[in-house]
Amino acid sequence: MGLFWQIVSLLSVWLIYGVIASFFVKNSNKRDYLLILLSGFFGGLAGGAISNEIQIPENIWWLSEFLKLVFAVFSMHGLKFIFEKTGFRK
C-alpha cells in the first residue's frame, strides 16, 4: 500500500507542474492529460537532474522547483508542437 501512495504523490506532482505549465503555453488545452503528465514528467526529470548537477543549496530550495517548472513549460511547448505536426493531438 505504501508503494501505491508513493506513485500517487509522484503523479500529483507531475500534474501540478503540467497544469502550471499549461498557463504559460498558448492554446494549450487544460483537459489534455497526456500532454500535462508528459510535460510534468519531462520537466521534473530535466529540472531535477540539472538542479542535482549544479548542487543547489537547501536554503534556496525554490530554485530547484523553479527550474523544474521552467523545463515543464519548455517540454509542454515542444510536445504540443510535436503532437500537432504528427497529427497525434489536434
Z-matrix of the N, CA and C atoms (Angstrom, degrees):
N
C 1 1.456
C 2 1.534 1 110.59
N 3 1.338 2 115.76 1 -30.52
C 4 1.458 3 119.11 2 179.18
C 5 1.518 4 112.22 3 -64.72
N 6 1.345 5 116.21 4 -36.77
C 7 1.457 6 120.38 5 178.51
C 8 1.525 7 110.93 6 -65.51
N 9 1.313 8 116.67 7 -37.20
C 10 1.465 9 121.31 8 177.91
C 11 1.525 10 111.05 9 -58.69
N 12 1.323 11 116.97 10 -46.30
C 13 1.466 12 119.80 11 -178.00
C 14 1.517 13 112.23 12 -72.11
N 15 1.330 14 117.80 13 -27.69
C 16 1.458 15 119.85 14 173.96
C 17 1.525 16 110.50 15 -67.14
N 18 1.320 17 116.38 16 -40.56
C 19 1.465 18 119.88 17 178.25
C 20 1.523 19 110.91 18 -67.42
N 21 1.327 20 117.30 19 -40.47
C 22 1.463 21 120.98 20 178.30
C 23 1.530 22 110.83 21 -62.11
N 24 1.332 23 116.88 22 -42.69
C 25 1.469 24 118.94 23 -179.94
C 26 1.521 25 111.45 24 -67.87
N 27 1.332 26 117.71 25 -35.77
C 28 1.461 27 120.69 26 177.90
C 29 1.531 28 110.85 27 -66.48
N 30 1.318 29 117.03 28 -43.88
C 31 1.466 30 120.47 29 177.52
C 32 1.525 31 112.00 30 -64.36
N 33 1.321 32 116.72 31 -35.99
C 34 1.467 33 118.89 32 179.90
C 35 1.520 34 111.16 33 -68.03
N 36 1.314 35 117.85 34 -35.67
C 37 1.468 36 120.11 35 176.93
C 38 1.516 37 109.69 36 -66.37
N 39 1.339 38 117.40 37 -42.35
C 40 1.463 39 119.65 38 177.37
C 41 1.513 40 111.09 39 -62.09
N 42 1.333 41 117.44 40 -39.33
C 43 1.459 42 120.20 41 177.91
C 44 1.518 43 111.90 42 -65.18
N 45 1.323 44 116.92 43 -39.43
C 46 1.465 45 120.13 44 179.40
C 47 1.521 46 110.55 45 -63.77
N 48 1.355 47 117.05 46 -47.28
C 49 1.465 48 119.59 47 177.84
C 50 1.527 49 110.90 48 -61.42
N 51 1.322 50 117.14 49 -41.05
C 52 1.458 51 120.52 50 -179.28
C 53 1.511 52 113.00 51 -66.47
N 54 1.325 53 117.08 52 -41.77
C 55 1.466 54 119.99 53 179.81
C 56 1.526 55 110.56 54 -66.69
N 57 1.322 56 117.09 55 -42.16
C 58 1.471 57 119.31 56 177.78
C 59 1.524 58 110.34 57 -64.68
N 60 1.336 59 116.93 58 -39.39
C 61 1.467 60 119.87 59 178.62
C 62 1.522 61 110.98 60 -65.26
N 63 1.337 62 117.62 61 -31.66
C 64 1.461 63 119.77 62 -178.41
C 65 1.531 64 112.02 63 -67.42
N 66 1.325 65 117.34 64 -20.13
C 67 1.463 66 119.71 65 175.57
C 68 1.524 67 111.84 66 -70.99
N 69 1.339 68 117.49 67 -22.99
C 70 1.459 69 121.61 68 -174.92
C 71 1.522 70 113.32 69 -101.01
N 72 1.334 71 118.08 70 -8.96
C 73 1.460 72 121.15 71 -179.41
C 74 1.523 73 108.04 72 -102.90
N 75 1.319 74 115.44 73 126.46
C 76 1.458 75 121.19 74 -175.65
C 77 1.530 76 110.22 75 -70.00
N 78 1.318 77 116.29 76 138.57
C 79 1.460 78 125.15 77 177.54
C 80 1.525 79 113.64 78 59.77
N 81 1.308 80 117.74 79 30.15
C 82 1.469 81 119.00 80 175.24
C 83 1.515 82 108.95 81 -90.85
N 84 1.310 83 115.52 82 139.48
C 85 1.448 84 121.99 83 -179.34
C 86 1.523 85 108.79 84 -87.91
N 87 1.309 86 116.80 85 123.89
C 88 1.459 87 120.13 86 -177.98
C 89 1.526 88 112.49 87 -75.68
N 90 1.329 89 117.13 88 -1.67
C 91 1.462 90 121.01 89 175.86
C 92 1.517 91 112.56 90 -102.61
N 93 1.311 92 117.43 91 2.06
C 94 1.459 93 121.20 92 178.36
C 95 1.528 94 108.02 93 -85.53
N 96 1.323 95 115.38 94 86.76
C 97 1.456 96 120.30 95 -170.99
C 98 1.520 97 113.10 96 -70.60
N 99 1.325 98 118.06 97 -28.43
C 100 1.455 99 119.90 98 176.57
C 101 1.524 100 110.10 99 -64.41
N 102 1.320 101 116.59 100 -44.63
C 103 1.461 102 120.99 101 178.41
C 104 1.521 103 110.87 102 -64.41
N 105 1.322 104 117.39 103 -41.11
C 106 1.463 105 121.07 104 -179.18
C 107 1.528 106 110.76 105 -66.27
N 108 1.334 107 117.15 106 -45.93
C 109 1.467 108 119.95 107 -179.53
C 110 1.524 109 112.03 108 -66.68
N 111 1.337 110 116.85 109 -43.62
C 112 1.464 111 119.10 110 -179.36
C 113 1.522 112 112.07 111 -66.05
N 114 1.323 113 117.32 112 -41.62
C 115 1.465 114 118.47 113 179.53
C 116 1.522 115 110.86 114 -67.75
N 117 1.328 116 117.60 115 -37.42
C 118 1.461 117 119.70 116 175.14
C 119 1.514 118 111.93 117 -64.95
N 120 1.338 119 116.76 118 -38.53
C 121 1.461 120 120.81 119 178.30
C 122 1.521 121 111.21 120 -65.00
N 123 1.343 122 116.48 121 -51.38
C 124 1.462 123 119.53 122 -178.69
C 125 1.526 124 111.99 123 -66.56
N 126 1.325 125 116.80 124 -37.34
C 127 1.462 126 119.62 125 177.58
C 128 1.518 127 111.95 126 -65.77
N 129 1.336 128 116.48 127 -43.38
C 130 1.461 129 119.83 128 177.22
C 131 1.507 130 112.31 129 -65.64
N 132 1.334 131 116.54 130 -38.49
C 133 1.458 132 120.75 131 179.96
C 134 1.527 133 111.45 132 -67.13
N 135 1.327 134 116.89 133 -50.96
C 136 1.470 135 120.46 134 -177.76
C 137 1.521 136 111.45 135 -70.16
N 138 1.331 137 117.31 136 -44.83
C 139 1.462 138 120.10 137 -179.94
C 140 1.515 139 112.31 138 -66.11
N 141 1.330 140 116.59 139 -38.59
C 142 1.460 141 120.14 140 177.88
C 143 1.515 142 112.31 141 -67.25
N 144 1.335 143 116.47 142 -39.70
C 145 1.466 144 119.96 143 178.84
C 146 1.526 145 111.19 144 -65.60
N 147 1.321 146 116.30 145 -42.27
C 148 1.464 147 119.15 146 -179.74
C 149 1.528 148 110.91 147 -69.51
N 150 1.327 149 117.79 148 -40.48
C 151 1.468 150 118.76 149 179.57
C 152 1.519 151 111.60 150 -67.85
N 153 1.335 152 117.73 151 -32.40
C 154 1.464 153 119.42 152 174.01
C 155 1.517 154 111.51 153 -70.63
N 156 1.331 155 116.32 154 -35.12
C 157 1.462 156 120.02 155 -179.21
C 158 1.527 157 111.75 156 -68.14
N 159 1.327 158 117.63 157 -39.88
C 160 1.468 159 119.17 158 -178.85
C 161 1.523 160 112.13 159 -88.82
N 162 1.332 161 117.65 160 -1.39
C 163 1.467 162 124.34 161 174.06
C 164 1.527 163 112.38 162 53.47
N 165 1.306 164 114.97 163 69.15
C 166 1.462 165 121.69 164 179.15
C 167 1.528 166 109.04 165 -70.79
N 168 1.332 167 118.99 166 130.47
C 169 1.470 168 120.96 167 179.25
C 170 1.526 169 112.00 168 -63.68
N 171 1.312 170 116.54 169 155.97
C 172 1.458 171 120.58 170 -175.48
C 173 1.527 172 112.97 171 -71.79
N 174 1.323 173 118.74 172 -19.59
C 175 1.458 174 118.80 173 179.89
C 176 1.527 175 112.37 174 -77.38
N 177 1.333 176 117.97 175 -12.51
C 178 1.469 177 120.82 176 172.46
C 179 1.533 178 109.03 177 -121.99
N 180 1.327 179 116.22 178 53.14
C 181 1.467 180 123.38 179 -179.01
C 182 1.517 181 111.93 180 -60.96
N 183 1.335 182 117.08 181 -26.88
C 184 1.454 183 121.05 182 -177.85
C 185 1.527 184 111.84 183 -65.18
N 186 1.334 185 117.84 184 -23.47
C 187 1.459 186 120.81 185 178.67
C 188 1.526 187 110.72 186 -66.05
N 189 1.316 188 116.47 187 -37.10
C 190 1.465 189 120.58 188 176.15
C 191 1.523 190 110.82 189 -63.89
N 192 1.321 191 117.11 190 -43.36
C 193 1.467 192 120.69 191 178.74
C 194 1.529 193 110.89 192 -67.01
N 195 1.320 194 117.10 193 -35.90
C 196 1.460 195 121.08 194 177.49
C 197 1.524 196 110.80 195 -64.67
N 198 1.332 197 116.87 196 -41.61
C 199 1.460 198 119.96 197 177.58
C 200 1.531 199 111.09 198 -62.90
N 201 1.332 200 116.92 199 -40.27
C 202 1.464 201 119.98 200 177.66
C 203 1.515 202 111.04 201 -62.91
N 204 1.313 203 116.87 202 -40.76
C 205 1.459 204 120.68 203 179.43
C 206 1.524 205 111.53 204 -67.05
N 207 1.321 206 117.45 205 -41.45
C 208 1.465 207 120.89 206 178.82
C 209 1.527 208 110.22 207 -62.21
N 210 1.325 209 116.73 208 -44.00
C 211 1.461 210 118.91 209 178.79
C 212 1.523 211 111.91 210 -69.80
N 213 1.322 212 118.27 211 -28.66
C 214 1.460 213 120.47 212 174.95
C 215 1.524 214 110.46 213 -66.87
N 216 1.318 215 117.36 214 -39.10
C 217 1.471 216 120.68 215 177.60
C 218 1.525 217 110.10 216 -65.23
N 219 1.339 218 116.83 217 -45.96
C 220 1.463 219 119.69 218 179.30
C 221 1.524 220 111.72 219 -63.62
N 222 1.321 221 117.22 220 -40.77
C 223 1.460 222 118.92 221 -179.51
C 224 1.525 223 111.24 222 -70.29
N 225 1.339 224 118.38 223 -33.20
C 226 1.461 225 119.74 224 176.79
C 227 1.523 226 110.21 225 -66.51
N 228 1.316 227 116.08 226 -41.12
C 229 1.458 228 119.07 227 178.57
C 230 1.530 229 110.45 228 -63.67
N 231 1.311 230 116.99 229 -43.91
C 232 1.460 231 121.03 230 179.05
C 233 1.513 232 112.82 231 -65.95
N 234 1.326 233 116.89 232 -43.96
C 235 1.466 234 120.30 233 179.27
C 236 1.525 235 111.72 234 -65.89
N 237 1.317 236 116.51 235 -37.80
C 238 1.467 237 120.08 236 178.43
C 239 1.529 238 109.96 237 -63.92
N 240 1.319 239 116.60 238 -40.83
C 241 1.462 240 121.28 239 177.38
C 242 1.530 241 110.73 240 -63.67
N 243 1.330 242 116.86 241 -44.32
C 244 1.466 243 121.01 242 179.83
C 245 1.521 244 110.89 243 -65.71
N 246 1.336 245 117.11 244 -42.67
C 247 1.461 246 120.49 245 179.27
C 248 1.527 247 111.39 246 -62.46
N 249 1.328 248 117.02 247 -39.09
C 250 1.464 249 119.65 248 -179.51
C 251 1.523 250 111.56 249 -71.49
N 252 1.324 251 118.24 250 -38.52
C 253 1.462 252 121.05 251 -178.18
C 254 1.521 253 112.08 252 -71.66
N 255 1.336 254 117.17 253 -34.82
C 256 1.460 255 119.51 254 -179.98
C 257 1.513 256 112.68 255 -85.50
N 258 1.324 257 117.44 256 -12.60
C 259 1.459 258 121.25 257 -179.10
C 260 1.512 259 113.07 258 81.09
N 261 1.328 260 117.06 259 12.06
C 262 1.467 261 120.39 260 179.83
C 263 1.524 262 111.31 261 -68.56
N 264 1.297 263 117.11 262 -45.28
C 265 1.480 264 122.65 263 175.38
C 266 1.515 265 107.37 264 -127.55
N 267 1.315 266 115.89 265 141.47
C 268 1.466 267 118.20 266 -178.62
C 269 1.491 268 111.48 267 -108.29
